Amino acid sequence: MTLGLPAESTPAPDEAAILAFAASLGGALLRPGDPGYDDARRLFNGMIDRRPALIARCATAGDVMKSVRFAREHALPVSVRGGGHNVAGNALCDGGLTIDLSPMKGMRVDPRARTVRAQAGLTWRELDRECQGFGLATTGGQISSTGIAGLTLGGGIGWLGRSYGLTCDNLLSADVVLADGSFVTASAAEHADLFWGLRGGGGNFGVVTVFEYRLHPIGTMLGGMLLYPFDRASEVLRFYREVTQAAPDALAVYAVLLTAPDGSGPAVALLVGYNGPLAQGEALLRPLREFGPPRADLTGPMPYEQLQTLLDEGFPFGLRNYWKSSFLASLPDATIDSIVERFAAVPSPLSAVVIEPLGGAYGRGSREETAFDHRDYDYNLLVLARWEDAADDERQMRWTRDLWQAVQPAAAASVYVNYLEAGQEGAARIRAAYGASYDRLVALKNHYDPTNFFRGNQNIQPTA
């Protein structure tokens, strides 16, 4: 089974128009059969196989503006690619124009102001490497190959979130190409309505070419993994609940049910990251190290940059991915038991269940300042199935849905927009992803994109 959007019937631009468009760009314009075309349409989720008619490998904001205008002139459907990591595969469209930002890698750190201006093609690995040269960082995703753009626009959960809030909480301004091809800067001081919508409303309002972030002093952290036997999984998760309910903001602990790294079968891991004084961190980790005790203790002092790559090896590009997710206001015993019981029958050693800790600064962020609405939950649950053989699609997806359905009695109706699947969730789930902000986001869409030009996303449909 391959997930994809249906191709739209549109008048194709003629050869002269395509050649003129290509000549106007600072970057390359790729078509099917061109060298590099297949690499440019390769995404994280191997279930997504779409073939854009054109891929504009943008080098500048000017290239993005020209791409938007060309697509409008020729009635081409558009998608926007940053890092290509989004599980829904919205980075690509069939038969249209993909505006590929991945060549745009420029950034500038201001160590005095503790800010960075970063182009939208950067991944978190690239941004962290530069910022950590100055001993600074901002909240980023847990997989370093994730692009900064999509994660930020959808909110942004990461290791530093309990201390400093979502990635979008740390966004200070954004350079944006709008649906008419014009260019604006959005911040609290100008186009404040658009700035609000960009902070949690996804890619519905334009193409962000530059993000300006607030940075924080981050040096050596205490982090790593503690691995426990699966026969104690329910007990470990109950202990995890106690730890996270009492944890200071500087401590983030993720619970993961997975196949043990040695391939011996299911196990449960606690992944930790502490960004305070190391002596205090050692005291906080002592109960985790003594509980069980764990089969393996792989924790210790490490640079933040290293912590950000802790899970990279398990998340390569090209595997088949199917995810289901829900926010949880709590983690009751019945939910824990349901998760453990169903994970015991996991059909792929590549699949996992992740419980992400929220609270702290996540909950202190303002709904008036950002469109991200889901501030009151303690956890986010992610069931992620990953496998290699397309013939196994139905079995893997059924296991994912069954486990996710089993925890729904404790789940919120809300869902994290960055974890929504492609074409599987329906309009109600998309609305739930934007929560109480939805109606205001529709009004914003009516103003900035009334024709729904930017619809290759978890779409907020205009009513204008």
VENWO-V508294 format. One record per pair of residues at least 24 apart in sequence whose C-alpha atoms are under 6 Angstrom apart, sorted by sequence separation. I is the first residue (numbers start at 1). GAP is how many residues later the second one is. D is the distance in Angstrom with one decimal. If there is no record, write none. Layout:
i->{I,I}
gap->{GAP,GAP}
d->{D,D}
//
This chain:
i->{30,123,124,250,356,30,122,123,250,355,29,355,29,179,354,139,178,354,28,120,177,353,27,177,353,27,168,176,27,176,352,26,175,176,351,175,351,175,233,351,174,230,350,174,230,25,229,230,82,173,172,228,43,44,48,52,171,172,228,45,52,53,55,58,171,227,51,52,53,54,55,56,57,58,170,226,3,50,52,56,59,170,226,2,3,52,59,153,155,225,153,154,225,153,224,154,224,329,153,223,328,329,223,222,328,222,327,328,221,327,221,326,326,325,325,324,324,323,13,85,323,322,373,83,322,83,321,82,321,228,320,371,227,228,320,227,319,320,227,319,226,226,226,335,225,224,225,224,223,138,223,137,222,136,137,222,136,221,136,137,221,135,136,220,221,135,220,221,328,135,328,327,163,7,162,163,7,327,120,326,119,120,259,119,118,118,117,258,117,257,116,257,116,256,115,256,115,255,115,255,114,254,254,249,69,68,65,144,144,142,143,201,199,200,199,200,196,196,197,196,165,164,165,162,163,162,162,204,154,154,179,46,44,45,46,47,44,45,46,45,45,88,88,90,90,79}
gap->{24,24,24,24,24,25,25,25,25,25,26,26,27,27,27,28,28,28,29,29,29,29,30,30,30,31,31,31,32,32,32,33,33,33,33,34,34,35,35,35,36,36,36,37,37,38,38,38,39,39,40,40,41,41,41,41,41,41,41,42,42,42,42,42,42,42,43,43,43,43,43,43,43,43,43,43,44,44,44,44,44,44,44,45,45,45,45,45,45,45,46,46,46,47,47,48,48,48,49,49,49,49,50,51,51,52,52,52,53,53,54,54,55,56,57,58,59,60,61,61,61,62,62,63,63,64,64,65,65,66,66,66,67,67,67,68,68,68,69,69,70,71,72,72,73,74,74,75,76,77,77,78,78,79,79,79,80,80,81,81,81,82,82,82,82,83,83,83,83,84,84,85,86,87,87,87,88,88,89,89,90,90,90,91,92,93,94,94,95,95,96,96,97,97,98,98,99,99,100,100,101,101,102,111,112,113,116,164,165,166,169,170,171,171,172,172,173,174,174,175,196,197,197,198,198,199,200,250,263,264,270,272,273,273,273,273,274,274,274,275,276,333,334,366,367,377}
d->{5.7,4.1,5.8,5.5,5.0,5.0,5.9,5.4,5.4,5.8,5.7,4.7,4.6,6.0,5.9,5.0,4.6,5.1,5.2,5.4,5.5,5.8,5.3,5.0,4.6,5.0,5.0,5.4,5.0,4.3,5.5,5.7,5.6,5.9,5.8,5.6,4.4,5.1,5.9,5.0,5.6,5.7,5.4,4.8,4.3,5.5,5.2,5.8,5.1,5.1,5.4,5.3,5.2,4.9,6.0,5.5,5.9,5.4,6.0,5.6,4.7,4.6,5.7,5.9,4.6,4.4,4.9,4.6,5.1,4.8,4.7,5.2,4.9,5.6,5.5,5.5,5.9,5.2,5.0,5.7,6.0,5.1,5.2,5.1,5.5,5.8,5.5,5.6,4.7,5.8,5.4,4.4,4.5,5.2,5.7,4.8,5.6,4.5,4.6,5.0,5.9,5.3,4.3,5.7,5.1,5.1,6.0,5.7,5.6,4.3,5.0,6.0,5.4,5.5,4.5,6.0,5.2,5.6,6.0,5.4,4.4,6.0,5.8,5.8,5.2,3.9,5.7,5.8,4.7,4.7,5.4,5.8,5.4,5.2,5.3,5.5,5.9,5.8,5.1,5.6,5.8,4.7,6.0,5.5,5.1,5.5,5.6,4.1,5.3,5.0,5.6,5.1,5.4,5.8,5.4,4.4,5.2,5.5,4.6,6.0,5.4,5.8,5.2,5.4,5.8,5.6,4.4,5.9,4.9,5.7,5.7,5.5,5.1,5.0,5.1,5.4,5.9,5.8,5.1,4.8,5.7,5.5,5.4,4.3,5.4,5.2,5.7,4.7,4.3,5.5,5.5,5.1,5.4,5.6,5.5,4.6,4.7,5.9,5.2,5.1,5.0,5.8,5.2,5.2,5.4,5.4,4.9,5.9,5.5,5.7,5.5,5.9,5.1,4.8,5.5,4.4,5.8,4.8,5.3,5.7,4.7,5.7,4.7,4.6,5.5,4.8,5.8,5.6,6.0,5.6,5.9,4.3,4.1,5.6,4.9,5.1,5.3,6.0,4.5,5.5,5.5,4.8,4.2,5.7,5.5,5.3}
//
